[in-house]
C-alpha cells in the first residue's frame, strides 16, 4: 500500500478528534490505514476533476472536496473505497446532520 500524504494525515487527525468510535472500529478491523488512504485518494481525484476538468476555483474545489471526509452520514458508516461520482459521494466523518451545499463558482 502506498504511503499516507499530508492530506491523509489531516484526514486521520480530523477523524481521531471528531470520530473516535469510527477510528477505533476501523483499527479493530485493521482497516484504518486502508480507509484513510482511500479517502485521501478520492479527495485528490475529486480536486483534480473539479480544478483541471471543470476549471473550478481551487479554494472552492477544496471546500467541496473536504466534504468527502468531513461530512458523513453517521459515525457508524465509515467511508467506502468506491471512487467519487457526481451523483453519489460517501461521507466519511461523524456529523449526523449535513449542512446544505453551496454552489462553488470559479472566479
Jmol script that loads the backbone (N, CA, C; Angstrom):
load data "model"
ATOM      1  N   UNK A   1       0.852  -1.182   0.000  1.00  0.00           N
ATOM      2  CA  UNK A   1       0.000   0.000   0.000  1.00  0.00           C
ATOM      3  C   UNK A   1       0.894   1.241   0.000  1.00  0.00           C
ATOM      4  N   UNK A   2       0.478   2.236  -0.707  1.00  0.00           N
ATOM      5  CA  UNK A   2       1.247   3.472  -0.777  1.00  0.00           C
ATOM      6  C   UNK A   2       1.163   4.221   0.546  1.00  0.00           C
ATOM      7  N   UNK A   3       2.069   5.182   0.715  1.00  0.00           N
ATOM      8  CA  UNK A   3       2.135   5.919   1.969  1.00  0.00           C
ATOM      9  C   UNK A   3       1.057   6.979   2.114  1.00  0.00           C
ATOM     10  N   UNK A   4       0.908   7.401   3.339  1.00  0.00           N
ATOM     11  CA  UNK A   4      -0.062   8.440   3.661  1.00  0.00           C
ATOM     12  C   UNK A   4       0.569   9.803   3.377  1.00  0.00           C
ATOM     13  N   UNK A   5      -0.176  10.677   2.745  1.00  0.00           N
ATOM     14  CA  UNK A   5       0.297  12.031   2.441  1.00  0.00           C
ATOM     15  C   UNK A   5      -0.107  12.983   3.560  1.00  0.00           C
ATOM     16  N   UNK A   6       0.251  14.257   3.400  1.00  0.00           N
ATOM     17  CA  UNK A   6      -0.173  15.274   4.366  1.00  0.00           C
ATOM     18  C   UNK A   6      -1.698  15.339   4.419  1.00  0.00           C
ATOM     19  N   UNK A   7      -2.337  15.148   3.280  1.00  0.00           N
ATOM     20  CA  UNK A   7      -3.804  15.126   3.254  1.00  0.00           C
ATOM     21  C   UNK A   7      -4.322  13.946   4.073  1.00  0.00           C
ATOM     22  N   UNK A   8      -3.703  12.796   3.919  1.00  0.00           N
ATOM     23  CA  UNK A   8      -4.097  11.627   4.703  1.00  0.00           C
ATOM     24  C   UNK A   8      -3.917  11.860   6.193  1.00  0.00           C
ATOM     25  N   UNK A   9      -2.838  12.532   6.556  1.00  0.00           N
ATOM     26  CA  UNK A   9      -2.610  12.858   7.968  1.00  0.00           C
ATOM     27  C   UNK A   9      -3.696  13.808   8.486  1.00  0.00           C
ATOM     28  N   UNK A  10      -4.090  14.782   7.657  1.00  0.00           N
ATOM     29  CA  UNK A  10      -5.144  15.717   8.065  1.00  0.00           C
ATOM     30  C   UNK A  10      -6.478  14.994   8.231  1.00  0.00           C
ATOM     31  N   UNK A  11      -6.755  14.072   7.329  1.00  0.00           N
ATOM     32  CA  UNK A  11      -7.989  13.288   7.421  1.00  0.00           C
ATOM     33  C   UNK A  11      -7.988  12.469   8.710  1.00  0.00           C
ATOM     34  N   UNK A  12      -6.886  11.774   8.971  1.00  0.00           N
ATOM     35  CA  UNK A  12      -6.803  10.946  10.172  1.00  0.00           C
ATOM     36  C   UNK A  12      -6.926  11.799  11.436  1.00  0.00           C
ATOM     37  N   UNK A  13      -6.264  12.942  11.458  1.00  0.00           N
ATOM     38  CA  UNK A  13      -6.356  13.838  12.618  1.00  0.00           C
ATOM     39  C   UNK A  13      -7.811  14.267  12.848  1.00  0.00           C
ATOM     40  N   UNK A  14      -8.484  14.647  11.771  1.00  0.00           N
ATOM     41  CA  UNK A  14      -9.889  15.057  11.884  1.00  0.00           C
ATOM     42  C   UNK A  14     -10.734  13.910  12.431  1.00  0.00           C
ATOM     43  N   UNK A  15     -10.553  12.725  11.889  1.00  0.00           N
ATOM     44  CA  UNK A  15     -11.326  11.574  12.342  1.00  0.00           C
ATOM     45  C   UNK A  15     -11.038  11.243  13.797  1.00  0.00           C
ATOM     46  N   UNK A  16      -9.768  11.294  14.198  1.00  0.00           N
ATOM     47  CA  UNK A  16      -9.433  10.983  15.598  1.00  0.00           C
ATOM     48  C   UNK A  16     -10.087  11.981  16.557  1.00  0.00           C
ATOM     49  N   UNK A  17     -10.132  13.244  16.177  1.00  0.00           N
ATOM     50  CA  UNK A  17     -10.728  14.271  17.028  1.00  0.00           C
ATOM     51  C   UNK A  17     -12.250  14.233  17.019  1.00  0.00           C
ATOM     52  N   UNK A  18     -12.846  13.929  15.871  1.00  0.00           N
ATOM     53  CA  UNK A  18     -14.295  14.034  15.727  1.00  0.00           C
ATOM     54  C   UNK A  18     -15.038  12.713  15.632  1.00  0.00           C
ATOM     55  N   UNK A  19     -14.313  11.638  15.364  1.00  0.00           N
ATOM     56  CA  UNK A  19     -14.950  10.327  15.167  1.00  0.00           C
ATOM     57  C   UNK A  19     -14.181   9.218  15.873  1.00  0.00           C
ATOM     58  N   UNK A  20     -13.921   9.349  17.151  1.00  0.00           N
ATOM     59  CA  UNK A  20     -13.079   8.346  17.814  1.00  0.00           C
ATOM     60  C   UNK A  20     -13.652   6.934  17.761  1.00  0.00           C
ATOM     61  N   UNK A  21     -14.962   6.785  17.796  1.00  0.00           N
ATOM     62  CA  UNK A  21     -15.548   5.442  17.734  1.00  0.00           C
ATOM     63  C   UNK A  21     -15.318   4.805  16.369  1.00  0.00           C
ATOM     64  N   UNK A  22     -15.471   5.581  15.309  1.00  0.00           N
ATOM     65  CA  UNK A  22     -15.236   5.072  13.969  1.00  0.00           C
ATOM     66  C   UNK A  22     -13.776   4.652  13.814  1.00  0.00           C
ATOM     67  N   UNK A  23     -12.854   5.479  14.322  1.00  0.00           N
ATOM     68  CA  UNK A  23     -11.427   5.169  14.238  1.00  0.00           C
ATOM     69  C   UNK A  23     -11.135   3.883  14.998  1.00  0.00           C
ATOM     70  N   UNK A  24     -11.685   3.757  16.197  1.00  0.00           N
ATOM     71  CA  UNK A  24     -11.469   2.535  16.988  1.00  0.00           C
ATOM     72  C   UNK A  24     -11.985   1.297  16.275  1.00  0.00           C
ATOM     73  N   UNK A  25     -13.182   1.412  15.683  1.00  0.00           N
ATOM     74  CA  UNK A  25     -13.743   0.276  14.951  1.00  0.00           C
ATOM     75  C   UNK A  25     -12.874  -0.103  13.750  1.00  0.00           C
ATOM     76  N   UNK A  26     -12.420   0.906  13.014  1.00  0.00           N
ATOM     77  CA  UNK A  26     -11.558   0.637  11.865  1.00  0.00           C
ATOM     78  C   UNK A  26     -10.236   0.016  12.301  1.00  0.00           C
ATOM     79  N   UNK A  27      -9.703   0.470  13.429  1.00  0.00           N
ATOM     80  CA  UNK A  27      -8.464  -0.119  13.953  1.00  0.00           C
ATOM     81  C   UNK A  27      -8.679  -1.583  14.338  1.00  0.00           C
ATOM     82  N   UNK A  28      -9.811  -1.878  14.987  1.00  0.00           N
ATOM     83  CA  UNK A  28     -10.113  -3.255  15.377  1.00  0.00           C
ATOM     84  C   UNK A  28     -10.217  -4.160  14.163  1.00  0.00           C
ATOM     85  N   UNK A  29     -10.727  -3.614  13.068  1.00  0.00           N
ATOM     86  CA  UNK A  29     -10.886  -4.379  11.833  1.00  0.00           C
ATOM     87  C   UNK A  29      -9.628  -4.333  10.965  1.00  0.00           C
ATOM     88  N   UNK A  30      -8.587  -3.681  11.454  1.00  0.00           N
ATOM     89  CA  UNK A  30      -7.345  -3.497  10.693  1.00  0.00           C
ATOM     90  C   UNK A  30      -7.607  -2.846   9.336  1.00  0.00           C
ATOM     91  N   UNK A  31      -8.513  -1.861   9.312  1.00  0.00           N
ATOM     92  CA  UNK A  31      -8.872  -1.176   8.069  1.00  0.00           C
ATOM     93  C   UNK A  31      -8.616   0.321   8.121  1.00  0.00           C
ATOM     94  N   UNK A  32      -8.028   0.831   9.193  1.00  0.00           N
ATOM     95  CA  UNK A  32      -7.857   2.276   9.318  1.00  0.00           C
ATOM     96  C   UNK A  32      -6.951   2.832   8.224  1.00  0.00           C
ATOM     97  N   UNK A  33      -5.775   2.248   8.046  1.00  0.00           N
ATOM     98  CA  UNK A  33      -4.855   2.759   7.029  1.00  0.00           C
ATOM     99  C   UNK A  33      -5.463   2.689   5.638  1.00  0.00           C
ATOM    100  N   UNK A  34      -6.117   1.577   5.334  1.00  0.00           N
ATOM    101  CA  UNK A  34      -6.751   1.401   4.028  1.00  0.00           C
ATOM    102  C   UNK A  34      -7.847   2.450   3.813  1.00  0.00           C
ATOM    103  N   UNK A  35      -8.624   2.733   4.838  1.00  0.00           N
ATOM    104  CA  UNK A  35      -9.726   3.680   4.725  1.00  0.00           C
ATOM    105  C   UNK A  35      -9.222   5.109   4.590  1.00  0.00           C
ATOM    106  N   UNK A  36      -8.183   5.458   5.355  1.00  0.00           N
ATOM    107  CA  UNK A  36      -7.586   6.795   5.235  1.00  0.00           C
ATOM    108  C   UNK A  36      -6.995   6.957   3.840  1.00  0.00           C
ATOM    109  N   UNK A  37      -6.293   5.944   3.366  1.00  0.00           N
ATOM    110  CA  UNK A  37      -5.700   6.020   2.035  1.00  0.00           C
ATOM    111  C   UNK A  37      -6.776   6.207   0.963  1.00  0.00           C
ATOM    112  N   UNK A  38      -7.880   5.462   1.070  1.00  0.00           N
ATOM    113  CA  UNK A  38      -8.970   5.588   0.105  1.00  0.00           C
ATOM    114  C   UNK A  38      -9.558   6.999   0.135  1.00  0.00           C
ATOM    115  N   UNK A  39      -9.722   7.564   1.332  1.00  0.00           N
ATOM    116  CA  UNK A  39     -10.267   8.918   1.451  1.00  0.00           C
ATOM    117  C   UNK A  39      -9.315   9.951   0.853  1.00  0.00           C
ATOM    118  N   UNK A  40      -8.012   9.785   1.080  1.00  0.00           N
ATOM    119  CA  UNK A  40      -7.051  10.747   0.532  1.00  0.00           C
ATOM    120  C   UNK A  40      -7.013  10.634  -0.993  1.00  0.00           C
ATOM    121  N   UNK A  41      -7.123   9.440  -1.538  1.00  0.00           N
ATOM    122  CA  UNK A  41      -7.126   9.258  -2.993  1.00  0.00           C
ATOM    123  C   UNK A  41      -8.389   9.837  -3.618  1.00  0.00           C
ATOM    124  N   UNK A  42      -9.545   9.583  -3.006  1.00  0.00           N
ATOM    125  CA  UNK A  42     -10.811  10.140  -3.516  1.00  0.00           C
ATOM    126  C   UNK A  42     -10.767  11.653  -3.516  1.00  0.00           C
ATOM    127  N   UNK A  43     -10.248  12.228  -2.440  1.00  0.00           N
ATOM    128  CA  UNK A  43     -10.175  13.682  -2.325  1.00  0.00           C
ATOM    129  C   UNK A  43      -9.264  14.255  -3.400  1.00  0.00           C
ATOM    130  N   UNK A  44      -8.112  13.653  -3.593  1.00  0.00           N
ATOM    131  CA  UNK A  44      -7.186  14.108  -4.630  1.00  0.00           C
ATOM    132  C   UNK A  44      -7.779  13.994  -6.023  1.00  0.00           C
ATOM    133  N   UNK A  45      -8.442  12.877  -6.297  1.00  0.00           N
ATOM    134  CA  UNK A  45      -9.080  12.692  -7.603  1.00  0.00           C
ATOM    135  C   UNK A  45     -10.185  13.711  -7.832  1.00  0.00           C
ATOM    136  N   UNK A  46     -10.958  13.957  -6.795  1.00  0.00           N
ATOM    137  CA  UNK A  46     -12.043  14.919  -6.905  1.00  0.00           C
ATOM    138  C   UNK A  46     -11.505  16.334  -7.136  1.00  0.00           C
ATOM    139  N   UNK A  47     -10.457  16.705  -6.417  1.00  0.00           N
ATOM    140  CA  UNK A  47      -9.827  18.009  -6.622  1.00  0.00           C
ATOM    141  C   UNK A  47      -9.336  18.157  -8.060  1.00  0.00           C
ATOM    142  N   UNK A  48      -8.668  17.131  -8.560  1.00  0.00           N
ATOM    143  CA  UNK A  48      -8.177  17.178  -9.936  1.00  0.00           C
ATOM    144  C   UNK A  48      -9.326  17.381 -10.911  1.00  0.00           C
ATOM    145  N   UNK A  49     -10.392  16.612 -10.734  1.00  0.00           N
ATOM    146  CA  UNK A  49     -11.537  16.709 -11.644  1.00  0.00           C
ATOM    147  C   UNK A  49     -12.162  18.105 -11.607  1.00  0.00           C
ATOM    148  N   UNK A  50     -12.369  18.631 -10.414  1.00  0.00           N
ATOM    149  CA  UNK A  50     -13.027  19.935 -10.317  1.00  0.00           C
ATOM    150  C   UNK A  50     -12.150  21.073 -10.838  1.00  0.00           C
ATOM    151  N   UNK A  51     -10.847  21.036 -10.534  1.00  0.00           N
ATOM    152  CA  UNK A  51      -9.957  22.137 -10.921  1.00  0.00           C
ATOM    153  C   UNK A  51      -9.509  22.014 -12.378  1.00  0.00           C
ATOM    154  N   UNK A  52      -9.042  20.839 -12.767  1.00  0.00           N
ATOM    155  CA  UNK A  52      -8.473  20.676 -14.104  1.00  0.00           C
ATOM    156  C   UNK A  52      -9.514  20.443 -15.189  1.00  0.00           C
ATOM    157  N   UNK A  53     -10.504  19.639 -14.893  1.00  0.00           N
ATOM    158  CA  UNK A  53     -11.506  19.307 -15.901  1.00  0.00           C
ATOM    159  C   UNK A  53     -12.611  20.353 -15.959  1.00  0.00           C
ATOM    160  N   UNK A  54     -13.134  20.711 -14.785  1.00  0.00           N
ATOM    161  CA  UNK A  54     -14.269  21.639 -14.740  1.00  0.00           C
ATOM    162  C   UNK A  54     -13.854  23.093 -14.547  1.00  0.00           C
ATOM    163  N   UNK A  55     -12.541  23.334 -14.423  1.00  0.00           N
ATOM    164  CA  UNK A  55     -11.984  24.694 -14.311  1.00  0.00           C
ATOM    165  C   UNK A  55     -12.560  25.481 -13.140  1.00  0.00           C
ATOM    166  N   UNK A  56     -12.775  24.799 -12.022  1.00  0.00           N
ATOM    167  CA  UNK A  56     -13.303  25.439 -10.823  1.00  0.00           C
ATOM    168  C   UNK A  56     -12.165  26.103 -10.055  1.00  0.00           C
ATOM    169  N   UNK A  57     -12.475  27.172  -9.370  1.00  0.00           N
ATOM    170  CA  UNK A  57     -11.526  27.844  -8.489  1.00  0.00           C
ATOM    171  C   UNK A  57     -11.020  26.840  -7.453  1.00  0.00           C
ATOM    172  N   UNK A  58      -9.702  26.847  -7.190  1.00  0.00           N
ATOM    173  CA  UNK A  58      -9.113  25.838  -6.301  1.00  0.00           C
ATOM    174  C   UNK A  58      -9.715  25.874  -4.899  1.00  0.00           C
ATOM    175  N   UNK A  59      -9.856  27.064  -4.331  1.00  0.00           N
ATOM    176  CA  UNK A  59     -10.375  27.159  -2.961  1.00  0.00           C
ATOM    177  C   UNK A  59     -11.791  26.602  -2.867  1.00  0.00           C
ATOM    178  N   UNK A  60     -12.619  26.916  -3.846  1.00  0.00           N
ATOM    179  CA  UNK A  60     -13.988  26.392  -3.858  1.00  0.00           C
ATOM    180  C   UNK A  60     -13.967  24.871  -4.019  1.00  0.00           C
ATOM    181  N   UNK A  61     -13.097  24.376  -4.893  1.00  0.00           N
ATOM    182  CA  UNK A  61     -12.987  22.934  -5.099  1.00  0.00           C
ATOM    183  C   UNK A  61     -12.503  22.247  -3.824  1.00  0.00           C
ATOM    184  N   UNK A  62     -11.540  22.856  -3.146  1.00  0.00           N
ATOM    185  CA  UNK A  62     -11.006  22.286  -1.903  1.00  0.00           C
ATOM    186  C   UNK A  62     -12.113  22.178  -0.858  1.00  0.00           C
ATOM    187  N   UNK A  63     -12.921  23.216  -0.724  1.00  0.00           N
ATOM    188  CA  UNK A  63     -14.002  23.187   0.269  1.00  0.00           C
ATOM    189  C   UNK A  63     -14.996  22.076  -0.040  1.00  0.00           C
ATOM    190  N   UNK A  64     -15.315  21.879  -1.305  1.00  0.00           N
ATOM    191  CA  UNK A  64     -16.225  20.790  -1.669  1.00  0.00           C
ATOM    192  C   UNK A  64     -15.570  19.426  -1.463  1.00  0.00           C
ATOM    193  N   UNK A  65     -14.312  19.306  -1.840  1.00  0.00           N
ATOM    194  CA  UNK A  65     -13.614  18.024  -1.700  1.00  0.00           C
ATOM    195  C   UNK A  65     -13.473  17.625  -0.235  1.00  0.00           C
ATOM    196  N   UNK A  66     -13.249  18.601   0.640  1.00  0.00           N
ATOM    197  CA  UNK A  66     -13.135  18.308   2.072  1.00  0.00           C
ATOM    198  C   UNK A  66     -14.403  17.667   2.613  1.00  0.00           C
ATOM    199  N   UNK A  67     -15.533  18.006   2.024  1.00  0.00           N
ATOM    200  CA  UNK A  67     -16.792  17.432   2.493  1.00  0.00           C
ATOM    201  C   UNK A  67     -16.832  15.924   2.285  1.00  0.00           C
ATOM    202  N   UNK A  68     -15.989  15.407   1.420  1.00  0.00           N
ATOM    203  CA  UNK A  68     -15.922  13.969   1.208  1.00  0.00           C
ATOM    204  C   UNK A  68     -15.566  13.236   2.493  1.00  0.00           C
ATOM    205  N   UNK A  69     -14.762  13.851   3.341  1.00  0.00           N
ATOM    206  CA  UNK A  69     -14.355  13.155   4.564  1.00  0.00           C
ATOM    207  C   UNK A  69     -14.723  13.882   5.840  1.00  0.00           C
ATOM    208  N   UNK A  70     -15.351  15.063   5.751  1.00  0.00           N
ATOM    209  CA  UNK A  70     -15.739  15.754   6.969  1.00  0.00           C
ATOM    210  C   UNK A  70     -17.240  15.760   7.221  1.00  0.00           C
ATOM    211  N   UNK A  71     -18.050  15.396   6.259  1.00  0.00           N
ATOM    212  CA  UNK A  71     -19.499  15.415   6.432  1.00  0.00           C
ATOM    213  C   UNK A  71     -20.103  14.045   6.137  1.00  0.00           C
ATOM    214  N   UNK A  72     -20.108  13.149   7.095  1.00  0.00           N
ATOM    215  CA  UNK A  72     -20.601  11.796   6.867  1.00  0.00           C
ATOM    216  C   UNK A  72     -22.096  11.676   7.109  1.00  0.00           C
ATOM    217  N   UNK A  73     -22.577  10.495   6.829  1.00  0.00           N
ATOM    218  CA  UNK A  73     -23.960  10.172   7.172  1.00  0.00           C
ATOM    219  C   UNK A  73     -24.067   9.934   8.671  1.00  0.00           C
ATOM    220  N   UNK A  74     -23.144   9.174   9.214  1.00  0.00           N
ATOM    221  CA  UNK A  74     -23.091   8.951  10.657  1.00  0.00           C
ATOM    222  C   UNK A  74     -21.759   8.306  10.998  1.00  0.00           C
ATOM    223  N   UNK A  75     -21.451   8.250  12.272  1.00  0.00           N
ATOM    224  CA  UNK A  75     -20.184   7.669  12.702  1.00  0.00           C
ATOM    225  C   UNK A  75     -20.149   6.170  12.455  1.00  0.00           C
ATOM    226  N   UNK A  76     -21.305   5.546  12.362  1.00  0.00           N
ATOM    227  CA  UNK A  76     -21.354   4.111  12.149  1.00  0.00           C
ATOM    228  C   UNK A  76     -21.055   3.709  10.714  1.00  0.00           C
ATOM    229  N   UNK A  77     -21.002   4.682   9.796  1.00  0.00           N
ATOM    230  CA  UNK A  77     -20.788   4.392   8.386  1.00  0.00           C
ATOM    231  C   UNK A  77     -19.462   4.972   7.928  1.00  0.00           C
ATOM    232  N   UNK A  78     -18.379   4.195   8.041  1.00  0.00           N
ATOM    233  CA  UNK A  78     -17.084   4.699   7.577  1.00  0.00           C
ATOM    234  C   UNK A  78     -17.096   4.835   6.066  1.00  0.00           C
ATOM    235  N   UNK A  79     -16.124   5.557   5.518  1.00  0.00           N
ATOM    236  CA  UNK A  79     -16.070   5.766   4.083  1.00  0.00           C
ATOM    237  C   UNK A  79     -15.864   4.458   3.342  1.00  0.00           C
ATOM    238  N   UNK A  80     -16.302   4.417   2.126  1.00  0.00           N
ATOM    239  CA  UNK A  80     -16.107   3.243   1.291  1.00  0.00           C
ATOM    240  C   UNK A  80     -14.951   3.499   0.357  1.00  0.00           C
ATOM    241  N   UNK A  81     -14.524   2.481  -0.345  1.00  0.00           N
ATOM    242  CA  UNK A  81     -13.384   2.656  -1.238  1.00  0.00           C
ATOM    243  C   UNK A  81     -13.816   2.885  -2.674  1.00  0.00           C
ATOM    244  N   UNK A  82     -15.091   3.211  -2.911  1.00  0.00           N
ATOM    245  CA  UNK A  82     -15.529   3.483  -4.278  1.00  0.00           C
ATOM    246  C   UNK A  82     -15.100   4.885  -4.700  1.00  0.00           C
ATOM    247  N   UNK A  83     -14.898   5.090  -5.986  1.00  0.00           N
ATOM    248  CA  UNK A  83     -14.476   6.409  -6.461  1.00  0.00           C
ATOM    249  C   UNK A  83     -15.613   7.411  -6.369  1.00  0.00           C
ATOM    250  N   UNK A  84     -15.295   8.705  -6.294  1.00  0.00           N
ATOM    251  CA  UNK A  84     -16.344   9.713  -6.208  1.00  0.00           C
ATOM    252  C   UNK A  84     -17.134   9.790  -7.505  1.00  0.00           C
ATOM    253  N   UNK A  85     -18.379  10.140  -7.379  1.00  0.00           N
ATOM    254  CA  UNK A  85     -19.202  10.355  -8.567  1.00  0.00           C
ATOM    255  C   UNK A  85     -19.960  11.647  -8.392  1.00  0.00           C
ATOM    256  N   UNK A  86     -20.520  12.136  -9.480  1.00  0.00           N
ATOM    257  CA  UNK A  86     -21.238  13.399  -9.406  1.00  0.00           C
ATOM    258  C   UNK A  86     -22.530  13.266  -8.615  1.00  0.00           C
ATOM    259  N   UNK A  87     -23.154  12.081  -8.658  1.00  0.00           N
ATOM    260  CA  UNK A  87     -24.446  11.920  -8.020  1.00  0.00           C
ATOM    261  C   UNK A  87     -24.382  11.300  -6.643  1.00  0.00           C
ATOM    262  N   UNK A  88     -23.340  10.539  -6.361  1.00  0.00           N
ATOM    263  CA  UNK A  88     -23.290   9.840  -5.084  1.00  0.00           C
ATOM    264  C   UNK A  88     -21.893   9.916  -4.502  1.00  0.00           C
ATOM    265  N   UNK A  89     -21.766  10.566  -3.382  1.00  0.00           N
ATOM    266  CA  UNK A  89     -20.482  10.680  -2.703  1.00  0.00           C
ATOM    267  C   UNK A  89     -20.651  10.192  -1.282  1.00  0.00           C
ATOM    268  N   UNK A  90     -19.739   9.339  -0.855  1.00  0.00           N
ATOM    269  CA  UNK A  90     -19.818   8.832   0.511  1.00  0.00           C
ATOM    270  C   UNK A  90     -19.326   9.893   1.482  1.00  0.00           C
ATOM    271  N   UNK A  91     -19.831   9.858   2.667  1.00  0.00           N
ATOM    272  CA  UNK A  91     -19.419  10.790   3.713  1.00  0.00           C
ATOM    273  C   UNK A  91     -18.561  10.028   4.681  1.00  0.00           C
ATOM    274  N   UNK A  92     -17.485  10.661   5.189  1.00  0.00           N
ATOM    275  CA  UNK A  92     -16.526   9.897   5.960  1.00  0.00           C
ATOM    276  C   UNK A  92     -16.225  10.453   7.329  1.00  0.00           C
ATOM    277  N   UNK A  93     -17.028  11.287   7.872  1.00  0.00           N
ATOM    278  CA  UNK A  93     -16.758  11.805   9.203  1.00  0.00           C
ATOM    279  C   UNK A  93     -17.906  11.446  10.120  1.00  0.00           C
ATOM    280  N   UNK A  94     -18.112  12.208  11.196  1.00  0.00           N
ATOM    281  CA  UNK A  94     -19.050  11.790  12.223  1.00  0.00           C
ATOM    282  C   UNK A  94     -20.294  12.632  12.391  1.00  0.00           C
ATOM    283  N   UNK A  95     -20.367  13.724  11.779  1.00  0.00           N
ATOM    284  CA  UNK A  95     -21.557  14.547  11.974  1.00  0.00           C
ATOM    285  C   UNK A  95     -22.767  13.832  11.414  1.00  0.00           C
ATOM    286  N   UNK A  96     -23.904  14.001  12.070  1.00  0.00           N
ATOM    287  CA  UNK A  96     -25.089  13.294  11.606  1.00  0.00           C
ATOM    288  C   UNK A  96     -25.972  14.172  10.739  1.00  0.00           C
ATOM    289  N   UNK A  97     -25.821  15.464  10.831  1.00  0.00           N
ATOM    290  CA  UNK A  97     -26.635  16.362  10.026  1.00  0.00           C
ATOM    291  C   UNK A  97     -25.745  17.077   9.025  1.00  0.00           C
ATOM    292  N   UNK A  98     -26.098  16.981   7.768  1.00  0.00           N
ATOM    293  CA  UNK A  98     -25.291  17.559   6.707  1.00  0.00           C
ATOM    294  C   UNK A  98     -25.816  18.936   6.343  1.00  0.00           C
ATOM    295  N   UNK A  99     -24.966  19.964   6.408  1.00  0.00           N
ATOM    296  CA  UNK A  99     -25.420  21.297   6.010  1.00  0.00           C
ATOM    297  C   UNK A  99     -25.667  21.367   4.524  1.00  0.00           C
ATOM    298  N   UNK A 100     -26.486  22.295   4.134  1.00  0.00           N
ATOM    299  CA  UNK A 100     -26.811  22.499   2.720  1.00  0.00           C
ATOM    300  C   UNK A 100     -25.547  22.906   1.963  1.00  0.00           C
ATOM    301  N   UNK A 101     -25.321  22.283   0.817  1.00  0.00           N
ATOM    302  CA  UNK A 101     -24.162  22.614  -0.009  1.00  0.00           C
ATOM    303  C   UNK A 101     -24.383  23.922  -0.737  1.00  0.00           C
ATOM    304  N   UNK A 102     -23.340  24.720  -0.794  1.00  0.00           N
ATOM    305  CA  UNK A 102     -23.382  25.946  -1.567  1.00  0.00           C
ATOM    306  C   UNK A 102     -22.706  25.689  -2.897  1.00  0.00           C
ATOM    307  N   UNK A 103     -23.206  26.291  -3.928  1.00  0.00           N
ATOM    308  CA  UNK A 103     -22.582  26.146  -5.234  1.00  0.00           C
ATOM    309  C   UNK A 103     -21.285  26.941  -5.268  1.00  0.00           C
ATOM    310  N   UNK A 104     -20.274  26.305  -5.728  1.00  0.00           N
ATOM    311  CA  UNK A 104     -18.981  26.964  -5.876  1.00  0.00           C
ATOM    312  C   UNK A 104     -18.872  27.499  -7.302  1.00  0.00           C
ATOM    313  N   UNK A 105     -18.345  28.686  -7.398  1.00  0.00           N
ATOM    314  CA  UNK A 105     -18.143  29.262  -8.720  1.00  0.00           C
ATOM    315  C   UNK A 105     -16.680  29.605  -8.887  1.00  0.00           C
ATOM    316  N   UNK A 106     -16.225  29.481 -10.098  1.00  0.00           N
ATOM    317  CA  UNK A 106     -14.835  29.868 -10.347  1.00  0.00           C
ATOM    318  C   UNK A 106     -14.789  31.362 -10.521  1.00  0.00           C
ATOM    319  N   UNK A 107     -13.735  31.933 -10.099  1.00  0.00           N
ATOM    320  CA  UNK A 107     -13.763  33.369 -10.164  1.00  0.00           C
ATOM    321  C   UNK A 107     -12.481  33.967 -10.390  1.00  0.00           C
TER     322      UNK A 107
END
end "model"
wireframe off; spacefill off
backbone 0.3
color backbone group
